Amino acid sequence: MRWFWLAMMMIAALTLQGCATSYTLSESEVEDYLDDKLSITEQQSPIQFLETELNLNQIKVRIGRGNDKVQVSTYSELVIRTPLLPLRATLTATIAATPWYRPEDKGIYLRDLEIVSIDSSPKELGVPLEQLGKQSLSALQLFLSSQPVYTLDQNDWKQDILAKLGREITVEPGKIRFHLSAD
């Protein structure tokens, strides 16, 4: 019986060692998670008789491209309702932030959020749209700074092991790598 438990411990140790060197979280996994969790439709009236509606349509995540940050880019459609006719525009915004892992709830969060760029179309409405975009980005920044951008799935055995023993993450081009520790 003693040999059985020793063999089981060796198998578990080898399994954990394999996870420690190979488990990563890809850009597409973070995108899929955010697509499921993040839905922003915001309406505001910054000026009397002028109502705006912003719909977040697409999220693109880039991890570790030239630095240890995660970039979240959003593509949104904006409708500005004026007394004469509605104006349609698009707004693309990119936010960069540093990821960190919080073991208490098994989530990866973002901190030190900064706006990298805001682009709008049509260009003729660039300055007003970018001002509206900055205001609308506050909802996205609030979400990204207070909610995890990914939570480990405890139904997946590898992620369950990471949830129990993972304490540190590092950012690499295109992925976030988890490191295990037994403390």
C-alpha positions as CSV (number, residue, x, y, z in Angstrom):
1,M,0.0,0.0,0.0
2,R,2.9,2.3,0.8
3,W,4.2,1.9,-2.8
4,F,0.8,2.7,-4.2
5,W,0.7,6.1,-2.4
6,L,4.3,6.8,-3.3
7,A,3.5,6.1,-7.0
8,M,0.4,8.3,-6.8
9,M,2.5,11.2,-5.3
10,M,5.1,10.8,-8.1
11,I,2.4,10.9,-10.8
12,A,0.8,14.0,-9.1
13,A,4.3,15.7,-8.9
14,L,5.0,15.0,-12.6
15,T,1.6,16.3,-13.6
16,L,2.1,19.5,-11.6
17,Q,5.5,19.9,-13.1
18,G,4.1,19.6,-16.6
19,C,1.5,22.3,-15.8
20,A,4.1,24.6,-14.3
21,T,6.1,24.6,-17.5
22,S,3.3,24.6,-20.0
23,Y,0.0,26.2,-18.9
24,T,-0.6,29.6,-20.5
25,L,-3.7,31.7,-21.2
26,S,-3.9,32.9,-24.8
27,E,-5.3,36.2,-26.2
28,S,-8.2,34.4,-27.7
29,E,-9.2,32.9,-24.4
30,V,-9.2,36.3,-22.7
31,E,-11.2,37.7,-25.7
32,D,-13.8,34.9,-25.4
33,Y,-14.1,35.5,-21.7
34,L,-14.6,39.2,-22.1
35,D,-17.1,38.7,-25.0
36,D,-19.2,36.6,-22.6
37,K,-18.9,39.0,-19.6
38,L,-18.7,42.5,-21.1
39,S,-21.6,44.1,-22.8
40,I,-21.8,47.9,-22.8
41,T,-24.7,49.9,-24.2
42,E,-24.6,53.4,-22.9
43,Q,-26.9,56.3,-23.5
44,Q,-26.2,59.9,-22.4
45,S,-27.2,63.4,-23.2
46,P,-24.1,65.6,-22.9
47,I,-25.8,68.6,-24.6
48,Q,-29.5,69.5,-24.4
49,F,-31.4,68.1,-27.4
50,L,-28.5,65.8,-28.2
51,E,-28.6,62.1,-27.2
52,T,-25.9,59.6,-27.8
53,E,-26.0,55.8,-27.8
54,L,-22.8,53.7,-27.7
55,N,-22.8,50.0,-28.4
56,L,-19.7,47.9,-27.8
57,N,-19.5,45.5,-30.7
58,Q,-16.0,43.9,-30.7
59,I,-13.1,43.3,-28.3
60,K,-9.5,42.5,-29.3
61,V,-6.9,41.6,-26.8
62,R,-3.1,41.8,-27.3
63,I,-0.8,40.5,-24.6
64,G,2.8,41.3,-24.1
65,R,3.6,43.1,-27.4
66,G,6.8,45.0,-26.6
67,N,6.0,45.3,-22.9
68,D,4.5,43.5,-19.9
69,K,1.0,44.9,-20.5
70,V,-2.3,43.7,-21.8
71,Q,-4.0,45.9,-24.5
72,V,-7.7,45.8,-24.8
73,S,-9.1,47.4,-28.0
74,T,-12.8,48.0,-28.4
75,Y,-14.8,48.7,-31.6
76,S,-18.0,50.6,-30.9
77,E,-20.8,52.0,-32.9
78,L,-22.1,55.4,-31.9
79,V,-25.4,57.0,-32.8
80,I,-25.9,60.7,-32.1
81,R,-29.5,61.7,-32.3
82,T,-29.8,65.4,-33.3
83,P,-33.1,67.3,-34.0
84,L,-32.5,67.0,-37.7
85,L,-31.2,63.5,-38.3
86,P,-29.2,60.8,-36.5
87,L,-25.4,60.7,-37.1
88,R,-23.7,57.4,-37.1
89,A,-20.0,57.0,-36.2
90,T,-17.5,54.4,-35.1
91,L,-15.2,54.6,-32.2
92,T,-12.1,52.5,-31.7
93,A,-10.3,52.7,-28.3
94,T,-7.3,50.9,-26.9
95,I,-6.5,50.7,-23.2
96,A,-3.3,49.3,-21.8
97,A,-2.9,47.8,-18.3
98,T,-0.8,45.6,-16.2
99,P,-2.3,42.2,-15.4
100,W,-2.1,40.7,-11.9
101,Y,-3.5,37.5,-10.4
102,R,-5.7,37.5,-7.2
103,P,-5.7,33.9,-5.8
104,E,-8.7,34.7,-3.4
105,D,-11.1,34.6,-6.3
106,K,-8.9,33.0,-8.9
107,G,-9.1,36.0,-11.3
108,I,-6.7,38.0,-13.4
109,Y,-7.3,41.7,-13.0
110,L,-5.9,44.8,-14.7
111,R,-4.4,47.8,-12.9
112,D,-2.7,51.0,-14.0
113,L,-5.2,51.4,-16.9
114,E,-4.2,54.1,-19.4
115,I,-5.8,55.2,-22.7
116,V,-3.4,54.4,-25.5
117,S,-5.6,55.7,-28.4
118,I,-9.0,56.8,-29.5
119,D,-9.9,56.9,-33.2
120,S,-13.2,57.8,-34.7
121,S,-14.9,57.9,-38.0
122,P,-16.0,60.0,-39.8
123,K,-12.9,62.1,-39.3
124,E,-15.0,65.4,-39.6
125,L,-16.5,64.6,-36.2
126,G,-13.1,63.6,-34.7
127,V,-12.7,66.0,-31.8
128,P,-16.3,65.8,-30.5
129,L,-16.4,62.0,-31.0
130,E,-13.1,61.6,-29.1
131,Q,-14.4,63.7,-26.2
132,L,-17.6,61.5,-26.1
133,G,-15.3,58.5,-26.4
134,K,-13.3,59.5,-23.4
135,Q,-16.5,59.9,-21.3
136,S,-17.8,56.5,-22.5
137,L,-14.5,54.8,-21.8
138,S,-15.0,55.5,-18.1
139,A,-17.6,52.6,-18.1
140,L,-15.1,50.3,-19.7
141,Q,-12.2,51.4,-17.4
142,L,-14.4,50.9,-14.4
143,F,-15.3,47.3,-15.5
144,L,-11.7,46.4,-16.4
145,S,-10.3,47.7,-13.1
146,S,-12.9,46.1,-10.9
147,Q,-13.8,42.8,-12.6
148,P,-11.5,40.0,-13.6
149,V,-10.6,39.8,-17.3
150,Y,-10.3,36.0,-16.8
151,T,-11.3,33.6,-14.0
152,L,-9.8,30.2,-13.7
153,D,-12.4,27.4,-14.5
154,Q,-12.4,24.9,-11.6
155,N,-14.1,22.3,-13.8
156,D,-10.9,22.1,-15.9
157,W,-8.4,20.0,-13.9
158,K,-5.4,22.0,-15.0
159,Q,-7.0,25.3,-14.1
160,D,-8.2,23.8,-10.8
161,I,-4.6,22.9,-9.9
162,L,-3.6,26.5,-10.9
163,A,-6.4,27.9,-8.7
164,K,-5.0,26.0,-5.7
165,L,-1.3,26.4,-6.2
166,G,-0.9,29.3,-8.6
167,R,0.4,32.6,-7.1
168,E,2.2,34.4,-9.9
169,I,1.8,35.2,-13.6
170,T,4.2,36.6,-16.2
171,V,3.4,38.3,-19.4
172,E,4.9,36.9,-22.6
173,P,4.1,37.8,-26.3
174,G,0.6,36.6,-27.0
175,K,0.0,34.9,-23.6
176,I,0.0,35.0,-19.8
177,R,1.9,32.2,-18.1
178,F,1.0,30.8,-14.7
179,H,3.6,29.7,-12.3
180,L,2.9,27.3,-9.5
181,S,4.1,27.5,-5.9
182,A,3.4,25.2,-3.1
183,D,3.2,27.7,-0.2
